[in-house]
């Protein structure tokens, strides 16, 4: 006999298979009454409607931090969507302030990021911290993520299929945070966020682009600049922050500060 419907406060979302089924009271000299059919999905309590995720209307009311936690734990999980899952040590989701006004997007984790599960913690992270210090932006006021959440072997460039499978998670992060400005660090991040076809990074610098997508009801300014790893390779003999590549990045980041002040 199927279990009678219970009040929302008494009935868990899914009863264990081994739980005994309570019997309805027996009328004298008669059979137990037939239980009522379960209410349709649209009429059930929110906790009982679906085990796949929260109702869309409820999720829209969540804080950015809660949205990011759900995205990491329930949507991304132990991702096996591409071959990078077989060679990674850790998924590198993102780190920083969920309510950040500025969001940095790199290309893919490096060796140290793969080991620690945190983006921009190696030499590239030290250079990014230097730039932020020079501009007076505390790192914990920003949010930092990558296009890919797993390290490509030998730090090779991301492949198109990997970007296609992984970029929806970055887009969901952007929708949750809704920063006032996006900073693309490197060519792959620049092409993805600006929506342009394959293009050299120097052709994307020096202007403000717009990030837009169907699920986002606003356009977000995008500034494209060099990845810290590229700057480190170009300025090996220069003091930190003193190479030509450093100067170009700082010029781009001052443009970012101007956007924030204007906003």
DOKEMI-249770 format. One record per residue: x, y, z of N, C-alpha, C in turn. Coordinates in steps of 0.1 Angstrom, whole numbers, plus 5000, padded with zeros to 4 digits. Layout:
DOKEMI-249770
+------+------+------+-------+-------+-------+------+------+------+
| n.c1 | n.c2 | n.c3 | ca.c1 | ca.c2 | ca.c3 | c.c1 | c.c2 | c.c3 |
+------+------+------+-------+-------+-------+------+------+------+
|    X |    Y |    Z |     X |     Y |     Z |    X |    Y |    Z |
...
+------+------+------+-------+-------+-------+------+------+------+
//
This chain:
DOKEMI-249770
+------+------+------+-------+-------+-------+------+------+------+
| n.c1 | n.c2 | n.c3 | ca.c1 | ca.c2 | ca.c3 | c.c1 | c.c2 | c.c3 |
+------+------+------+-------+-------+-------+------+------+------+
| 5009 | 4988 | 5000 |  5000 |  5000 |  5000 | 5009 | 5012 | 5000 |
| 5006 | 5022 | 4992 |  5014 |  5034 |  4991 | 5012 | 5043 | 5003 |
| 5022 | 5051 | 5007 |  5022 |  5059 |  5019 | 5013 | 5071 | 5017 |
| 5004 | 5074 | 5027 |  4995 |  5086 |  5025 | 5004 | 5098 | 5025 |
| 4999 | 5109 | 5019 |  5006 |  5121 |  5018 | 5006 | 5128 | 5032 |
| 5018 | 5133 | 5036 |  5019 |  5139 |  5049 | 5020 | 5154 | 5047 |
| 5019 | 5161 | 5059 |  5020 |  5176 |  5058 | 5035 | 5179 | 5055 |
| 5037 | 5191 | 5048 |  5051 |  5194 |  5044 | 5061 | 5194 | 5055 |
| 5057 | 5198 | 5068 |  5067 |  5198 |  5078 | 5070 | 5184 | 5084 |
| 5062 | 5174 | 5080 |  5064 |  5160 |  5086 | 5070 | 5151 | 5076 |
| 5069 | 5155 | 5063 |  5073 |  5145 |  5052 | 5087 | 5149 | 5046 |
| 5097 | 5140 | 5047 |  5109 |  5143 |  5041 | 5108 | 5143 | 5026 |
| 5118 | 5148 | 5019 |  5118 |  5149 |  5004 | 5117 | 5135 | 4998 |
| 5124 | 5125 | 5004 |  5124 |  5111 |  4999 | 5125 | 5101 | 5011 |
| 5115 | 5093 | 5013 |  5115 |  5084 |  5024 | 5125 | 5072 | 5021 |
| 5133 | 5068 | 5032 |  5142 |  5056 |  5030 | 5134 | 5044 | 5026 |
| 5140 | 5035 | 5017 |  5133 |  5024 |  5012 | 5130 | 5014 | 5024 |
| 5137 | 5014 | 5035 |  5135 |  5005 |  5045 | 5125 | 5010 | 5056 |
| 5120 | 5022 | 5055 |  5111 |  5027 |  5065 | 5097 | 5021 | 5064 |
| 5092 | 5016 | 5075 |  5079 |  5009 |  5075 | 5068 | 5019 | 5071 |
| 5058 | 5014 | 5064 |  5047 |  5023 |  5059 | 5037 | 5023 | 5070 |
| 5033 | 5035 | 5075 |  5022 |  5036 |  5085 | 5009 | 5033 | 5079 |
| 5001 | 5026 | 5087 |  4987 |  5022 |  5083 | 4977 | 5033 | 5087 |
| 4968 | 5035 | 5078 |  4957 |  5045 |  5082 | 4948 | 5039 | 5092 |
| 4941 | 5047 | 5100 |  4931 |  5041 |  5110 | 4921 | 5033 | 5103 |
| 4917 | 5021 | 5110 |  4908 |  5012 |  5105 | 4894 | 5015 | 5110 |
| 4884 | 5018 | 5101 |  4871 |  5020 |  5106 | 4865 | 5007 | 5110 |
| 4856 | 5007 | 5121 |  4850 |  4995 |  5126 | 4842 | 4988 | 5115 |
| 4847 | 4975 | 5113 |  4840 |  4967 |  5104 | 4842 | 4970 | 5089 |
| 4853 | 4978 | 5086 |  4855 |  4982 |  5072 | 4869 | 4981 | 5069 |
| 4872 | 4984 | 5056 |  4886 |  4984 |  5051 | 4892 | 4998 | 5054 |
| 4906 | 4999 | 5055 |  4912 |  5012 |  5057 | 4910 | 5020 | 5045 |
| 4908 | 5033 | 5047 |  4905 |  5042 |  5036 | 4917 | 5043 | 5026 |
| 4914 | 5045 | 5013 |  4925 |  5046 |  5003 | 4932 | 5059 | 5005 |
| 4945 | 5059 | 5004 |  4953 |  5071 |  5005 | 4950 | 5080 | 4993 |
| 4951 | 5093 | 4995 |  4949 |  5102 |  4984 | 4962 | 5102 | 4975 |
| 4960 | 5104 | 4962 |  4971 |  5104 |  4953 | 4980 | 5116 | 4956 |
| 4993 | 5114 | 4954 |  5002 |  5125 |  4957 | 4999 | 5137 | 4948 |
| 5001 | 5149 | 4954 |  4999 |  5161 |  4947 | 5008 | 5163 | 4935 |
| 5004 | 5169 | 4925 |  5013 |  5171 |  4913 | 5025 | 5179 | 4917 |
| 5035 | 5178 | 4909 |  5048 |  5184 |  4912 | 5047 | 5199 | 4915 |
| 5038 | 5206 | 4907 |  5037 |  5220 |  4909 | 5030 | 5224 | 4923 |
| 5023 | 5214 | 4929 |  5017 |  5217 |  4941 | 5024 | 5212 | 4954 |
| 5035 | 5205 | 4952 |  5042 |  5199 |  4963 | 5051 | 5210 | 4969 |
| 5055 | 5207 | 4982 |  5065 |  5217 |  4988 | 5077 | 5217 | 4980 |
| 5085 | 5228 | 4981 |  5097 |  5230 |  4973 | 5107 | 5219 | 4976 |
| 5108 | 5214 | 4988 |  5118 |  5204 |  4991 | 5115 | 5191 | 4984 |
| 5102 | 5188 | 4980 |  5099 |  5175 |  4975 | 5097 | 5176 | 4960 |
| 5099 | 5187 | 4954 |  5096 |  5188 |  4939 | 5107 | 5181 | 4931 |
| 5119 | 5183 | 4934 |  5130 |  5178 |  4926 | 5143 | 5176 | 4934 |
| 5150 | 5166 | 4931 |  5163 |  5164 |  4937 | 5174 | 5169 | 4929 |
| 5171 | 5175 | 4917 |  5182 |  5179 |  4908 | 5186 | 5194 | 4910 |
| 5179 | 5202 | 4917 |  5183 |  5215 |  4920 | 5172 | 5223 | 4925 |
| 5175 | 5236 | 4930 |  5164 |  5244 |  4936 | 5155 | 5250 | 4925 |
| 5143 | 5253 | 4929 |  5134 |  5260 |  4920 | 5140 | 5272 | 4915 |
| 5139 | 5276 | 4902 |  5146 |  5287 |  4896 | 5143 | 5300 | 4903 |
| 5130 | 5302 | 4907 |  5126 |  5315 |  4914 | 5133 | 5316 | 4927 |
| 5135 | 5305 | 4934 |  5142 |  5305 |  4947 | 5157 | 5308 | 4945 |
| 5163 | 5302 | 4935 |  5177 |  5304 |  4933 | 5181 | 5318 | 4930 |
| 5172 | 5325 | 4923 |  5174 |  5339 |  4920 | 5175 | 5348 | 4932 |
| 5170 | 5344 | 4943 |  5170 |  5352 |  4955 | 5182 | 5349 | 4964 |
| 5190 | 5339 | 4960 |  5202 |  5335 |  4967 | 5213 | 5346 | 4966 |
| 5222 | 5346 | 4976 |  5233 |  5355 |  4976 | 5243 | 5350 | 4966 |
| 5253 | 5358 | 4961 |  5263 |  5354 |  4952 | 5271 | 5342 | 4958 |
| 5274 | 5343 | 4970 |  5282 |  5332 |  4977 | 5275 | 5319 | 4976 |
| 5262 | 5319 | 4979 |  5254 |  5307 |  4979 | 5253 | 5301 | 4965 |
| 5252 | 5310 | 4955 |  5251 |  5305 |  4941 | 5264 | 5299 | 4937 |
| 5276 | 5305 | 4941 |  5289 |  5299 |  4937 | 5291 | 5286 | 4944 |
| 5287 | 5285 | 4957 |  5288 |  5272 |  4964 | 5280 | 5261 | 4957 |
| 5268 | 5264 | 4953 |  5259 |  5254 |  4946 | 5265 | 5250 | 4933 |
| 5270 | 5260 | 4926 |  5276 |  5258 |  4913 | 5288 | 5248 | 4914 |
| 5297 | 5251 | 4924 |  5309 |  5243 |  4926 | 5305 | 5229 | 4931 |
| 5296 | 5227 | 4940 |  5293 |  5214 |  4946 | 5284 | 5206 | 4938 |
| 5273 | 5212 | 4933 |  5263 |  5204 |  4926 | 5264 | 5204 | 4911 |
| 5268 | 5215 | 4905 |  5269 |  5215 |  4890 | 5283 | 5210 | 4885 |
| 5293 | 5216 | 4891 |  5307 |  5212 |  4886 | 5311 | 5198 | 4892 |
| 5309 | 5197 | 4906 |  5312 |  5185 |  4913 | 5326 | 5180 | 4909 |
| 5327 | 5167 | 4907 |  5339 |  5160 |  4903 | 5339 | 5158 | 4888 |
| 5340 | 5170 | 4881 |  5338 |  5170 |  4867 | 5346 | 5160 | 4859 |
| 5340 | 5153 | 4850 |  5346 |  5144 |  4841 | 5343 | 5147 | 4827 |
| 5340 | 5159 | 4824 |  5334 |  5163 |  4810 | 5345 | 5163 | 4799 |
| 5358 | 5163 | 4803 |  5368 |  5163 |  4792 | 5380 | 5155 | 4797 |
| 5389 | 5152 | 4789 |  5401 |  5144 |  4792 | 5410 | 5150 | 4803 |
| 5409 | 5163 | 4806 |  5417 |  5169 |  4816 | 5414 | 5164 | 4830 |
| 5403 | 5157 | 4831 |  5400 |  5151 |  4844 | 5409 | 5140 | 4848 |
| 5415 | 5134 | 4838 |  5424 |  5122 |  4840 | 5438 | 5127 | 4844 |
| 5442 | 5139 | 4842 |  5456 |  5144 |  4845 | 5456 | 5154 | 4855 |
| 5445 | 5160 | 4860 |  5445 |  5170 |  4870 | 5448 | 5165 | 4884 |
| 5453 | 5173 | 4893 |  5454 |  5170 |  4907 | 5442 | 5175 | 4914 |
| 5438 | 5188 | 4911 |  5426 |  5194 |  4917 | 5419 | 5203 | 4907 |
| 5406 | 5204 | 4909 |  5398 |  5214 |  4902 | 5401 | 5227 | 4908 |
| 5403 | 5237 | 4899 |  5406 |  5251 |  4904 | 5394 | 5259 | 4900 |
| 5385 | 5261 | 4909 |  5372 |  5267 |  4906 | 5373 | 5282 | 4906 |
| 5377 | 5289 | 4916 |  5378 |  5303 |  4917 | 5380 | 5307 | 4931 |
| 5384 | 5320 | 4934 |  5386 |  5324 |  4947 | 5384 | 5339 | 4948 |
| 5380 | 5344 | 4959 |  5379 |  5358 |  4961 | 5365 | 5362 | 4967 |
| 5362 | 5375 | 4965 |  5350 |  5381 |  4971 | 5338 | 5378 | 4961 |
| 5328 | 5371 | 4966 |  5316 |  5368 |  4958 | 5309 | 5381 | 4953 |
| 5310 | 5392 | 4961 |  5304 |  5404 |  4957 | 5313 | 5414 | 4951 |
| 5324 | 5409 | 4945 |  5334 |  5418 |  4939 | 5329 | 5426 | 4928 |
| 5335 | 5438 | 4927 |  5332 |  5447 |  4916 | 5341 | 5444 | 4904 |
| 5352 | 5438 | 4906 |  5362 |  5435 |  4896 | 5364 | 5420 | 4896 |
| 5364 | 5414 | 4884 |  5366 |  5399 |  4883 | 5377 | 5397 | 4872 |
| 5388 | 5390 | 4876 |  5399 |  5386 |  4867 | 5396 | 5372 | 4862 |
| 5399 | 5371 | 4849 |  5397 |  5358 |  4843 | 5410 | 5354 | 4835 |
| 5416 | 5343 | 4840 |  5428 |  5338 |  4833 | 5424 | 5327 | 4823 |
| 5434 | 5320 | 4819 |  5432 |  5310 |  4808 | 5430 | 5296 | 4814 |
| 5440 | 5291 | 4822 |  5439 |  5278 |  4828 | 5449 | 5277 | 4840 |
| 5447 | 5268 | 4849 |  5456 |  5267 |  4860 | 5470 | 5262 | 4856 |
| 5480 | 5267 | 4864 |  5493 |  5262 |  4862 | 5496 | 5251 | 4872 |
| 5509 | 5248 | 4873 |  5513 |  5237 |  4882 | 5510 | 5240 | 4897 |
| 5513 | 5251 | 4902 |  5510 |  5254 |  4916 | 5495 | 5255 | 4918 |
| 5488 | 5261 | 4909 |  5473 |  5262 |  4910 | 5467 | 5248 | 4911 |
| 5472 | 5239 | 4902 |  5467 |  5225 |  4902 | 5470 | 5218 | 4915 |
| 5481 | 5221 | 4921 |  5485 |  5214 |  4934 | 5476 | 5219 | 4945 |
| 5473 | 5232 | 4945 |  5466 |  5238 |  4957 | 5451 | 5240 | 4954 |
| 5447 | 5239 | 4942 |  5433 |  5241 |  4939 | 5428 | 5255 | 4940 |
| 5438 | 5265 | 4939 |  5435 |  5279 |  4940 | 5441 | 5286 | 4928 |
| 5434 | 5295 | 4921 |  5440 |  5302 |  4909 | 5450 | 5313 | 4913 |
| 5460 | 5314 | 4905 |  5470 |  5325 |  4906 | 5477 | 5325 | 4920 |
| 5484 | 5314 | 4923 |  5491 |  5313 |  4936 | 5506 | 5311 | 4933 |
| 5510 | 5309 | 4921 |  5525 |  5308 |  4918 | 5531 | 5321 | 4915 |
| 5541 | 5321 | 4907 |  5548 |  5333 |  4903 | 5538 | 5343 | 4896 |
| 5530 | 5337 | 4888 |  5520 |  5346 |  4881 | 5510 | 5352 | 4891 |
| 5507 | 5345 | 4902 |  5499 |  5351 |  4912 | 5506 | 5362 | 4920 |
| 5519 | 5360 | 4922 |  5527 |  5371 |  4928 | 5527 | 5384 | 4920 |
| 5528 | 5382 | 4907 |  5529 |  5394 |  4898 | 5515 | 5401 | 4898 |
| 5504 | 5393 | 4898 |  5491 |  5399 |  4898 | 5489 | 5406 | 4911 |
| 5494 | 5401 | 4922 |  5493 |  5407 |  4935 | 5500 | 5421 | 4935 |
| 5512 | 5421 | 4928 |  5520 |  5433 |  4927 | 5512 | 5444 | 4920 |
| 5506 | 5440 | 4909 |  5498 |  5450 |  4901 | 5487 | 5455 | 4910 |
| 5480 | 5446 | 4917 |  5468 |  5451 |  4925 | 5473 | 5460 | 4936 |
| 5485 | 5457 | 4942 |  5490 |  5466 |  4952 | 5494 | 5480 | 4947 |
| 5499 | 5480 | 4935 |  5503 |  5493 |  4929 | 5491 | 5501 | 4925 |
| 5480 | 5495 | 4923 |  5467 |  5502 |  4920 | 5458 | 5504 | 4932 |
| 5463 | 5499 | 4944 |  5455 |  5501 |  4956 | 5443 | 5492 | 4957 |
| 5443 | 5481 | 4950 |  5431 |  5472 |  4950 | 5435 | 5459 | 4958 |
| 5430 | 5457 | 4970 |  5432 |  5445 |  4978 | 5428 | 5433 | 4970 |
| 5436 | 5422 | 4970 |  5432 |  5410 |  4963 | 5419 | 5405 | 4968 |
| 5416 | 5406 | 4981 |  5404 |  5400 |  4986 | 5391 | 5408 | 4982 |
| 5393 | 5420 | 4975 |  5382 |  5427 |  4970 | 5378 | 5423 | 4956 |
| 5386 | 5414 | 4950 |  5384 |  5409 |  4936 | 5380 | 5395 | 4937 |
| 5375 | 5390 | 4925 |  5373 |  5376 |  4923 | 5381 | 5371 | 4912 |
| 5387 | 5359 | 4913 |  5397 |  5354 |  4903 | 5393 | 5340 | 4899 |
| 5392 | 5338 | 4886 |  5389 |  5325 |  4880 | 5396 | 5323 | 4867 |
| 5394 | 5311 | 4861 |  5400 |  5308 |  4848 | 5389 | 5303 | 4839 |
| 5392 | 5303 | 4826 |  5384 |  5297 |  4816 | 5383 | 5282 | 4818 |
| 5394 | 5276 | 4820 |  5394 |  5261 |  4823 | 5396 | 5259 | 4838 |
| 5389 | 5249 | 4843 |  5390 |  5247 |  4857 | 5401 | 5236 | 4860 |
| 5407 | 5230 | 4850 |  5417 |  5220 |  4852 | 5429 | 5223 | 4844 |
| 5441 | 5219 | 4849 |  5454 |  5223 |  4842 | 5456 | 5214 | 4830 |
| 5459 | 5220 | 4818 |  5463 |  5212 |  4806 | 5477 | 5207 | 4809 |
| 5479 | 5195 | 4804 |  5493 |  5189 |  4806 | 5504 | 5198 | 4800 |
| 5514 | 5200 | 4808 |  5526 |  5208 |  4804 | 5522 | 5222 | 4801 |
| 5511 | 5227 | 4807 |  5507 |  5241 |  4805 | 5504 | 5245 | 4791 |
| 5500 | 5235 | 4783 |  5497 |  5238 |  4769 | 5485 | 5247 | 4768 |
| 5483 | 5252 | 4756 |  5471 |  5261 |  4753 | 5458 | 5253 | 4755 |
| 5448 | 5259 | 4760 |  5434 |  5252 |  4760 | 5430 | 5248 | 4746 |
| 5424 | 5237 | 4745 |  5418 |  5232 |  4732 | 5404 | 5236 | 4730 |
| 5399 | 5238 | 4718 |  5385 |  5243 |  4716 | 5375 | 5235 | 4723 |
| 5376 | 5222 | 4723 |  5366 |  5213 |  4730 | 5366 | 5215 | 4745 |
| 5378 | 5217 | 4751 |  5379 |  5220 |  4765 | 5373 | 5233 | 4769 |
| 5375 | 5243 | 4761 |  5369 |  5256 |  4763 | 5353 | 5255 | 4762 |
| 5349 | 5248 | 4752 |  5334 |  5246 |  4750 | 5328 | 5239 | 4762 |
| 5334 | 5229 | 4768 |  5328 |  5221 |  4778 | 5330 | 5228 | 4792 |
| 5340 | 5236 | 4794 |  5343 |  5242 |  4807 | 5337 | 5257 | 4808 |
| 5337 | 5264 | 4797 |  5333 |  5278 |  4798 | 5319 | 5281 | 4804 |
| 5309 | 5271 | 4802 |  5296 |  5274 |  4809 | 5297 | 5276 | 4824 |
| 5307 | 5270 | 4830 |  5309 |  5272 |  4845 | 5314 | 5286 | 4847 |
| 5323 | 5291 | 4839 |  5328 |  5305 |  4841 | 5316 | 5315 | 4838 |
| 5308 | 5312 | 4828 |  5297 |  5321 |  4826 | 5287 | 5321 | 4838 |
| 5285 | 5310 | 4844 |  5276 |  5309 |  4855 | 5283 | 5317 | 4867 |
| 5296 | 5316 | 4869 |  5302 |  5324 |  4879 | 5300 | 5339 | 4877 |
| 5302 | 5343 | 4864 |  5299 |  5358 |  4861 | 5285 | 5362 | 4864 |
| 5275 | 5353 | 4861 |  5261 |  5357 |  4864 | 5259 | 5358 | 4879 |
| 5266 | 5349 | 4887 |  5264 |  5349 |  4901 | 5270 | 5362 | 4907 |
| 5282 | 5365 | 4903 |  5289 |  5377 |  4909 | 5285 | 5390 | 4903 |
| 5282 | 5391 | 4890 |  5277 |  5403 |  4884 | 5287 | 5414 | 4887 |
| 5300 | 5413 | 4883 |  5310 |  5423 |  4886 | 5307 | 5436 | 4877 |
| 5313 | 5447 | 4881 |  5311 |  5459 |  4873 | 5321 | 5460 | 4862 |
| 5332 | 5452 | 4862 |  5341 |  5451 |  4851 | 5348 | 5438 | 4852 |
| 5351 | 5432 | 4840 |  5358 |  5420 |  4838 | 5372 | 5423 | 4832 |
| 5382 | 5416 | 4837 |  5396 |  5418 |  4832 | 5400 | 5404 | 4826 |
| 5402 | 5404 | 4813 |  5407 |  5392 |  4807 | 5422 | 5391 | 4807 |
| 5428 | 5381 | 4813 |  5442 |  5380 |  4814 | 5447 | 5369 | 4803 |
| 5451 | 5374 | 4792 |  5455 |  5365 |  4781 | 5446 | 5364 | 4770 |
| 5451 | 5358 | 4759 |  5443 |  5358 |  4746 | 5431 | 5349 | 4747 |
| 5431 | 5337 | 4753 |  5420 |  5328 |  4753 | 5409 | 5334 | 4761 |
| 5412 | 5340 | 4773 |  5402 |  5347 |  4781 | 5396 | 5359 | 4773 |
| 5405 | 5366 | 4766 |  5400 |  5378 |  4759 | 5390 | 5374 | 4748 |
| 5394 | 5364 | 4740 |  5385 |  5360 |  4729 | 5371 | 5355 | 4735 |
| 5372 | 5347 | 4746 |  5359 |  5342 |  4751 | 5350 | 5353 | 4756 |
| 5356 | 5363 | 4764 |  5348 |  5373 |  4770 | 5343 | 5384 | 4761 |
| 5351 | 5386 | 4750 |  5347 |  5397 |  4740 | 5338 | 5391 | 4729 |
| 5339 | 5378 | 4727 |  5331 |  5371 |  4717 | 5337 | 5373 | 4703 |
| 5350 | 5377 | 4702 |  5356 |  5379 |  4689 | 5362 | 5365 | 4685 |
| 5364 | 5364 | 4672 |  5371 |  5352 |  4667 | 5386 | 5352 | 4671 |
| 5393 | 5342 | 4667 |  5407 |  5341 |  4670 | 5414 | 5354 | 4666 |
| 5421 | 5361 | 4676 |  5427 |  5374 |  4673 | 5439 | 5376 | 4683 |
| 5449 | 5382 | 4678 |  5461 |  5384 |  4687 | 5457 | 5394 | 4698 |
| 5463 | 5392 | 4709 |  5459 |  5399 |  4721 | 5462 | 5414 | 4719 |
| 5473 | 5418 | 4713 |  5476 |  5432 |  4711 | 5465 | 5439 | 4704 |
| 5457 | 5432 | 4695 |  5446 |  5438 |  4688 | 5434 | 5440 | 4697 |
| 5434 | 5434 | 4709 |  5422 |  5435 |  4718 | 5425 | 5445 | 4729 |
| 5437 | 5449 | 4731 |  5441 |  5458 |  4741 | 5437 | 5473 | 4737 |
| 5436 | 5482 | 4747 |  5434 |  5496 |  4744 | 5420 | 5500 | 4741 |
| 5411 | 5492 | 4744 |  5397 |  5496 |  4742 | 5388 | 5488 | 4752 |
| 5376 | 5493 | 4754 |  5367 |  5486 |  4764 | 5357 | 5478 | 4756 |
| 5356 | 5465 | 4758 |  5347 |  5457 |  4752 | 5334 | 5455 | 4761 |
| 5325 | 5447 | 4756 |  5313 |  5444 |  4764 | 5311 | 5429 | 4764 |
| 5309 | 5424 | 4776 |  5305 |  5410 |  4778 | 5290 | 5409 | 4779 |
| 5284 | 5400 | 4771 |  5269 |  5399 |  4772 | 5266 | 5385 | 4768 |
| 5255 | 5380 | 4773 |  5249 |  5367 |  4770 | 5234 | 5367 | 4773 |
| 5228 | 5357 | 4768 |  5213 |  5356 |  4768 | 5208 | 5356 | 4783 |
| 5215 | 5349 | 4792 |  5210 |  5348 |  4805 | 5214 | 5359 | 4814 |
| 5221 | 5369 | 4809 |  5225 |  5381 |  4817 | 5218 | 5393 | 4812 |
| 5211 | 5400 | 4820 |  5203 |  5411 |  4815 | 5210 | 5425 | 4815 |
| 5224 | 5424 | 4815 |  5231 |  5436 |  4814 | 5245 | 5433 | 4807 |
| 5251 | 5444 | 4802 |  5264 |  5443 |  4796 | 5274 | 5446 | 4806 |
| 5285 | 5439 | 4806 |  5296 |  5442 |  4816 | 5308 | 5446 | 4808 |
| 5315 | 5457 | 4811 |  5327 |  5462 |  4804 | 5338 | 5451 | 4806 |
| 5346 | 5450 | 4795 |  5357 |  5440 |  4795 | 5369 | 5447 | 4791 |
| 5380 | 5446 | 4798 |  5393 |  5451 |  4795 | 5402 | 5439 | 4793 |
| 5409 | 5438 | 4782 |  5418 |  5427 |  4779 | 5433 | 5431 | 4781 |
| 5440 | 5423 | 4788 |  5454 |  5426 |  4790 | 5463 | 5413 | 4790 |
| 5476 | 5415 | 4792 |  5485 |  5403 |  4791 | 5483 | 5395 | 4804 |
| 5486 | 5382 | 4802 |  5486 |  5373 |  4814 | 5499 | 5375 | 4821 |
| 5499 | 5374 | 4835 |  5511 |  5376 |  4842 | 5523 | 5367 | 4838 |
| 5520 | 5355 | 4833 |  5530 |  5345 |  4829 | 5537 | 5351 | 4817 |
| 5530 | 5357 | 4808 |  5536 |  5363 |  4796 | 5545 | 5374 | 4800 |
| 5540 | 5383 | 4809 |  5549 |  5394 |  4814 | 5561 | 5389 | 4820 |
| 5561 | 5378 | 4828 |  5573 |  5373 |  4834 | 5583 | 5368 | 4824 |
| 5578 | 5362 | 4813 |  5587 |  5357 |  4803 | 5593 | 5369 | 4795 |
| 5586 | 5380 | 4793 |  5591 |  5391 |  4786 | 5601 | 5400 | 4793 |
| 5599 | 5400 | 4806 |  5607 |  5409 |  4814 | 5616 | 5402 | 4824 |
| 5623 | 5392 | 4820 |  5632 |  5384 |  4829 | 5643 | 5392 | 4835 |
| 5648 | 5402 | 4828 |  5659 |  5410 |  4834 | 5655 | 5423 | 4840 |
| 5642 | 5425 | 4841 |  5637 |  5438 |  4846 | 5632 | 5436 | 4860 |
| 5633 | 5446 | 4869 |  5628 |  5445 |  4882 | 5612 | 5444 | 4881 |
| 5606 | 5438 | 4891 |  5592 |  5436 |  4891 | 5585 | 5449 | 4889 |
| 5575 | 5449 | 4880 |  5568 |  5461 |  4877 | 5575 | 5472 | 4868 |
| 5587 | 5469 | 4863 |  5594 |  5478 |  4855 | 5596 | 5475 | 4841 |
| 5592 | 5464 | 4836 |  5593 |  5460 |  4822 | 5583 | 5467 | 4813 |
| 5586 | 5467 | 4800 |  5576 |  5473 |  4791 | 5562 | 5466 | 4792 |
| 5563 | 5453 | 4793 |  5550 |  5445 |  4794 | 5543 | 5449 | 4807 |
| 5550 | 5450 | 4818 |  5544 |  5455 |  4830 | 5537 | 5468 | 4828 |
| 5544 | 5477 | 4822 |  5538 |  5491 |  4820 | 5526 | 5490 | 4812 |
| 5525 | 5481 | 4802 |  5513 |  5480 |  4793 | 5502 | 5475 | 4802 |
| 5504 | 5465 | 4810 |  5494 |  5459 |  4819 | 5489 | 5470 | 4828 |
| 5498 | 5477 | 4834 |  5493 |  5488 |  4844 | 5485 | 5498 | 4837 |
| 5488 | 5501 | 4825 |  5480 |  5511 |  4817 | 5466 | 5505 | 4815 |
| 5465 | 5492 | 4812 |  5452 |  5486 |  4810 | 5444 | 5486 | 4823 |
| 5451 | 5483 | 4834 |  5444 |  5482 |  4847 | 5440 | 5496 | 4853 |
| 5447 | 5506 | 4849 |  5443 |  5520 |  4853 | 5430 | 5523 | 4845 |
| 5428 | 5517 | 4833 |  5416 |  5519 |  4826 | 5404 | 5512 | 4834 |
| 5407 | 5501 | 4840 |  5398 |  5493 |  4848 | 5393 | 5502 | 4860 |
| 5403 | 5508 | 4867 |  5400 |  5516 |  4878 | 5391 | 5528 | 4874 |
| 5394 | 5534 | 4862 |  5386 |  5544 |  4857 | 5372 | 5540 | 4855 |
| 5370 | 5528 | 4850 |  5356 |  5523 |  4848 | 5349 | 5521 | 4861 |
| 5356 | 5516 | 4872 |  5350 |  5514 |  4885 | 5346 | 5528 | 4891 |
| 5354 | 5538 | 4889 |  5351 |  5551 |  4895 | 5339 | 5557 | 4888 |
| 5339 | 5555 | 4875 |  5328 |  5560 |  4867 | 5315 | 5553 | 4870 |
| 5316 | 5540 | 4873 |  5304 |  5533 |  4876 | 5298 | 5537 | 4890 |
+------+------+------+-------+-------+-------+------+------+------+
//
